[in-house]
Amino acid sequence: VQLQASGGGLVQAGGSLRLSCAASGSSFSSYTMGWFRQAPGKEREFVAAISWWGGSTYYSDSVKGRFTISRDNNKNTGYLQMNSLKREDTAVYYCAADASGSYYAPGNFNYWGQGTQVTVSS
């Protein structure tokens, strides 16, 4: 599976962005999908995850209530809708698929996209 993240950009605090993660390969629909982010000088951290059927979603406390993860298996695409963005959301955002174990740990995901930069200005 190859993943391609897109949709990042520069946005003012309080604004919104929607990230997309396009997957190649027919197995995507059977994989848990996650979003992670990494700010300069910091470790990659969990943002959100969604089960393969889309029925279960999980969020970090820092984004809960502001971000929404979703997926369209017919389009082999996952999404991260980000609302009420804050400066501390500034990071490179990565999508990942196929978790072996806890979806909170980046090391448990087998496939990664290349990352898309999100910059939130005040």
RODODO-774749 format. One record per residue (C-alpha): x, y, z; residue in one letter; residue number from 0. Coordinates in steps of 0.05 Angstrom, whole numbers, plus 5000, padded with zeros to 4 digits. Example, Ala and Ser with C-alpha at 12.3 -4.5 7.8 and 13.67 -1.06 7.14 Angstrom:
// residues 2
+------+------+------+------+------+
:   px :   py :   pz : resn : resi :
+------+------+------+------+------+
: 5246 : 4910 : 5156 :    A :    0 :
: 5273 : 4979 : 5143 :    S :    1 :
+------+------+------+------+------+
***
This chain:
// residues 122
+------+------+------+------+------+
:   px :   py :   pz : resn : resi :
+------+------+------+------+------+
: 5000 : 5000 : 5000 :    V :    0 :
: 5026 : 5069 : 4982 :    Q :    1 :
: 4997 : 5130 : 5017 :    L :    2 :
: 4997 : 5202 : 4994 :    Q :    3 :
: 4977 : 5257 : 5042 :    A :    4 :
: 4954 : 5324 : 5017 :    S :    5 :
: 4914 : 5385 : 5037 :    G :    6 :
: 4963 : 5420 : 5084 :    G :    7 :
: 4977 : 5493 : 5081 :    G :    8 :
: 4979 : 5559 : 5118 :    L :    9 :
: 4917 : 5579 : 5157 :    V :   10 :
: 4901 : 5630 : 5211 :    Q :   11 :
: 4885 : 5608 : 5281 :    A :   12 :
: 4812 : 5589 : 5286 :    G :   13 :
: 4810 : 5567 : 5214 :    G :   14 :
: 4800 : 5499 : 5182 :    S :   15 :
: 4836 : 5451 : 5136 :    L :   16 :
: 4819 : 5382 : 5110 :    R :   17 :
: 4875 : 5333 : 5098 :    L :   18 :
: 4868 : 5275 : 5051 :    S :   19 :
: 4905 : 5209 : 5048 :    C :   20 :
: 4899 : 5173 : 4981 :    A :   21 :
: 4918 : 5100 : 4981 :    A :   22 :
: 4938 : 5054 : 4925 :    S :   23 :
: 4923 : 4980 : 4930 :    G :   24 :
: 4860 : 4942 : 4946 :    S :   25 :
: 4879 : 4926 : 5018 :    S :   26 :
: 4868 : 4996 : 5045 :    F :   27 :
: 4796 : 4982 : 5062 :    S :   28 :
: 4817 : 4927 : 5110 :    S :   29 :
: 4867 : 4969 : 5149 :    Y :   30 :
: 4862 : 5014 : 5209 :    T :   31 :
: 4883 : 5083 : 5187 :    M :   32 :
: 4916 : 5136 : 5230 :    G :   33 :
: 4940 : 5208 : 5229 :    W :   34 :
: 5003 : 5229 : 5265 :    F :   35 :
: 5040 : 5295 : 5268 :    R :   36 :
: 5110 : 5318 : 5283 :    Q :   37 :
: 5130 : 5388 : 5302 :    A :   38 :
: 5203 : 5411 : 5296 :    P :   39 :
: 5245 : 5382 : 5352 :    G :   40 :
: 5189 : 5338 : 5377 :    K :   41 :
: 5172 : 5265 : 5370 :    E :   42 :
: 5118 : 5241 : 5323 :    R :   43 :
: 5052 : 5239 : 5361 :    E :   44 :
: 4985 : 5206 : 5352 :    F :   45 :
: 4928 : 5250 : 5328 :    V :   46 :
: 4871 : 5204 : 5307 :    A :   47 :
: 4855 : 5135 : 5282 :    A :   48 :
: 4796 : 5100 : 5250 :    I :   49 :
: 4778 : 5027 : 5244 :    S :   50 :
: 4776 : 4993 : 5177 :    W :   51 :
: 4701 : 4996 : 5172 :    W :   52 :
: 4698 : 5068 : 5198 :    G :   53 :
: 4655 : 5051 : 5257 :    G :   54 :
: 4706 : 5067 : 5311 :    S :   55 :
: 4747 : 5130 : 5317 :    T :   56 :
: 4799 : 5151 : 5367 :    Y :   57 :
: 4830 : 5219 : 5382 :    Y :   58 :
: 4885 : 5249 : 5423 :    S :   59 :
: 4860 : 5294 : 5479 :    D :   60 :
: 4892 : 5354 : 5445 :    S :   61 :
: 4848 : 5349 : 5383 :    V :   62 :
: 4785 : 5317 : 5410 :    K :   63 :
: 4725 : 5359 : 5392 :    G :   64 :
: 4762 : 5398 : 5339 :    R :   65 :
: 4787 : 5345 : 5290 :    F :   66 :
: 4746 : 5291 : 5255 :    T :   67 :
: 4776 : 5230 : 5222 :    I :   68 :
: 4737 : 5194 : 5167 :    S :   69 :
: 4747 : 5148 : 5108 :    R :   70 :
: 4715 : 5129 : 5042 :    D :   71 :
: 4736 : 5058 : 5026 :    N :   72 :
: 4704 : 5063 : 4957 :    N :   73 :
: 4753 : 5118 : 4941 :    K :   74 :
: 4811 : 5087 : 4980 :    N :   75 :
: 4818 : 5154 : 5016 :    T :   76 :
: 4821 : 5177 : 5087 :    G :   77 :
: 4809 : 5246 : 5114 :    Y :   78 :
: 4824 : 5290 : 5173 :    L :   79 :
: 4779 : 5350 : 5181 :    Q :   80 :
: 4813 : 5401 : 5226 :    M :   81 :
: 4772 : 5458 : 5255 :    N :   82 :
: 4788 : 5512 : 5306 :    S :   83 :
: 4861 : 5506 : 5290 :    L :   84 :
: 4911 : 5531 : 5341 :    K :   85 :
: 4984 : 5551 : 5333 :    R :   86 :
: 5004 : 5488 : 5371 :    E :   87 :
: 4974 : 5446 : 5315 :    D :   88 :
: 5030 : 5468 : 5269 :    T :   89 :
: 5068 : 5406 : 5247 :    A :   90 :
: 5079 : 5358 : 5190 :    V :   91 :
: 5020 : 5312 : 5187 :    Y :   92 :
: 5028 : 5239 : 5166 :    Y :   93 :
: 4977 : 5187 : 5149 :    C :   94 :
: 4990 : 5114 : 5164 :    A :   95 :
: 4955 : 5048 : 5153 :    A :   96 :
: 4955 : 4976 : 5178 :    D :   97 :
: 4967 : 4979 : 5253 :    A :   98 :
: 4994 : 4917 : 5287 :    S :   99 :
: 4975 : 4930 : 5358 :    G :  100 :
: 4959 : 4996 : 5391 :    S :  101 :
: 4942 : 5050 : 5341 :    Y :  102 :
: 4971 : 5103 : 5388 :    Y :  103 :
: 5042 : 5081 : 5373 :    A :  104 :
: 5072 : 5103 : 5307 :    P :  105 :
: 5118 : 5042 : 5307 :    G :  106 :
: 5057 : 4997 : 5301 :    N :  107 :
: 5037 : 5023 : 5232 :    F :  108 :
: 5066 : 4988 : 5172 :    N :  109 :
: 5052 : 5039 : 5117 :    Y :  110 :
: 5064 : 5114 : 5117 :    W :  111 :
: 5051 : 5173 : 5072 :    G :  112 :
: 5103 : 5227 : 5059 :    Q :  113 :
: 5072 : 5281 : 5103 :    G :  114 :
: 5039 : 5347 : 5091 :    T :  115 :
: 5057 : 5412 : 5126 :    Q :  116 :
: 5004 : 5448 : 5167 :    V :  117 :
: 5023 : 5518 : 5192 :    T :  118 :
: 4976 : 5557 : 5236 :    V :  119 :
: 4990 : 5631 : 5245 :    S :  120 :
: 4964 : 5676 : 5299 :    S :  121 :
+------+------+------+------+------+
***
